[in-house]
Amino acid sequence: MRSRITFLLDGKPVEIDFARAESVRPTTTLLEYLRSLPSHAGVKEGCAEGDCGACTVVIAEPSHAGPLRYRAVDSCLLFLPMVDGKQVISVENLRSHSGELHPVQEAIVGHHGSQCGFCTPGFLMSMFALFKSGSAPSDDQVNDALAGNLCRCTGYRPIVEAAREACAHGPHDHFSASERGVLETLRGFPHDGFAVRAPGRTYVRPASLEEALAALGEFSGPVVVAGGTDAALRVTKRHESLGRVVDIGAVPALKTCERIGGELVIGAGIPLADVPPLLGTEYPALVETLSVFGSSQVRNCATLGGNLGTASPIGDLAPALMAYRAHVVLRSAEGTRRLPLEEFLTGYRTNALGPAELVAAVVLPAPDGAFVRSYKVSRRRDLDIATLSAGFRLELDRAGSVTSLVLAYGGMAERTKRASGTERALAGKPWSRESVEAASLSLAGDFTPISDVRGSAEFRALAARNVLLRFWNDSRGER
């Protein structure tokens, strides 16, 4: 494997050999690297944890269909090897070589949408990614594209209006004129595996599943990353030096999706932004959950396998996936095994992965007519950590009594888990308000929530009961 990466910046190839470089490491973030350059001070460091959007840049890479695909990302969450073989576009690149403002810049000026120097560059880059998506966006799409940029200086109205106007006229700009040449350049870059091995430091970015599994077997207790949205915080916030990293973000075998015997098998390395189109209309509760998962910048990097692998007790996806009775596929050099998701999550930040295993896929059973809903209780709708999350599944007999029930909660225990006592209390009972209210008292025996900065134990206990009652109310319209 090579020890150097190559990417495009300012329209020119940049090569970094980590085996020889002294000022950068494989775990140096893209933001830190850009800020070290004399001509990229427009990329700002705000929160350094993917919340504010001040560091937003756009990554362009060839799509499956051929043309470049432009994605807004938080550069504070990307390790430098993650841009290998791609084009990095920062706010400095928006103006054309002749000095003309980009359409999104003109729109911001025309609508007086600029805010302080910290946040405006990030807003522009999010707008630019939306502009390059190629379609006139709806208001919801504009709002979603800007949800990852949090500024407190002024209102969002002129920025939303600027985005709507700029994107209404198509994606053609000076980047369009050079796209063919950029594609040829990117395809000419090396696409094999990448590895740096030095005393006290190992970073491997395999290009195949076989290489990834071999790397996992070679190292003891490596940090496994795919999108890096969780592991990067260990570097930017805890200032850890990650000694052994296996970056599986470039493994094509983890980014496939197929139907097998009616089941939908989704590769664990697929970015969350790409998952909703794969789900279609068959798994609406999961689509709803993904719509309030982080921001577009986060969803463009975060993956299914990474989210489940962290085993966070407040992870948004696990309750909804449990409601759909999802399984995870685990791979190692020894073979493949499959576990129900609720067996995969074993405790606080712990899972059933073996020392040389990785999450290869998530399996969703074919829809069977059950009523499934997901809920998230948080301080704001967009880009917020849940105080409580839930995924529920209901099946009734012809008389209206409960035959099958899944009540999965996040934020109520050391891991996402089912309210088994409450499920038993409702088994065989009429699906009525009286039955649900009586059974909801059993939640006190299922969970012992804690108080933290997101909510008190008392609030969580009350919210858990109220969410169950809301599920009953929502189900009335489906019967």
Secondary structure, 3 states (H helix, E strand, C coil): CECEEEEEECCEEEEEECCCCCCCCCCCEHHHHHHHCCCCCCCCCCCCCCCCCCCEEEEEEECCCCCEEEEEEEHHHCEHHHHCCCEEECHHHCCCCCCCCCHHHHHHHHCCCCCCCCCHHHHHHHHHHHHCCCCCCCHHHHHHHHCCCCCCCCCCHHHHHHHHHHHCCCCCCHHHHCHHHHHHHHHHCCCCCEEEEECCEEEEECCCHHHHHHHHHHCCCCEEECCCCCHHHHHHCCCCCCCEEEECCCCHHHHCEEEECCEEEEECCCEHHHHHHHHCCCCHHHHHHHHCCCCHHHHCCCEHHHHHHCCCCCCCHHHHHHHCCCEEEEEECCEEEEEEHHHHEEECCEECCCCCCEEEEEEECCCCCCEEEEEEECCCCCCCCCCEEEEEEEEECCCCEEEEEEEEEECCCCCCEECHHHHHHHCCCECCHHHHHHHHCCHHHHCCCCCECCECHHHHHHHHHHHHHHHHHHHHCCC
